[in-house]
Amino acid sequence: MTVHVESVDWHDAAAVALRDAMSAEMRIRYADRFNDRNGVEPDTVVYTGVAYTGDREPVGHVALRRLGADLELKRMFVSPQHRGSGVSVALLAAAEAAAARLGASRLLLQTGDRQPDAVRLYEKSGYTRIPLYPPYETLTYSFCFHKALQAIPA
């Protein structure tokens, strides 16, 4: 399957629909402890990417937000019927390239203990586990990671 990632506005209809699908899935996956209090404030988002198939079907989402001096990967999601087809790898590569263009020296991310496929993807992609960082320090089921990036000079 051919997939490409396009930079879109946070409020783009496809991006919103994919984030809504992700939230619905996470509510089920973490039903006994779902808490979306660590939502994303749109004014902190510096990049939003949507993955499209060759026939323009939106199948994945990723965003970067400012978190202090760092950039954080947020809301990475692939539609269930397209998982295992390389969409997540394309999204991650697009987010890392955007972060590097924005001058980030590293990329942070948080995921949960009920997302083993995400953990495997991040570890396979060179991310290293780090201690829980704010605002996740009280979410003991979280896993936090970071990856050093080569900033692209402006």
C-alpha positions, 0 to 999 in steps of 0.5 A: 500500500502506498501512503504519504503524510501531509501537513494539515491544520489541527482543525482539518476534518480528517485530522479531527475524525482520526483523533476522535477515533483514537479517543474512542478506542482509548476509552475502551482500551483504558475503560477502567482508568480513562482520563483525557485530562492530558489533552492537547491545547491547539495553540501548543501544536506546531505540526499535524500530519495525516497519512493518506492512501494513494486514493486519498483515504485518511488512515493515520494521524500524528501531531507535535506540540511544544512542551516547555523547551521540548517537542512531544509526539501526540495523538499518533493513531492508525486506523485499525484496518490499516495497522501493520501496513507501514502507516505508523512508520511513515507517520513517525518519520514525518513527525521526526522530520518536522521536529528536526526542521523546527530545531528540536534536539530530541522528541518526547512521547508518552504511551500506555501499558495497554499499547504494546504495539506502540511500545514495540514501534518506538523501541524499534525506531530508536526511542529510549525509555525515560522516567515519567515526565510532567504532566504524566508523572501520576499516570503510573501505567504510562511509558515515556520515551525520547529520541535524539534528533539531528536538527536541520539548520534553518 
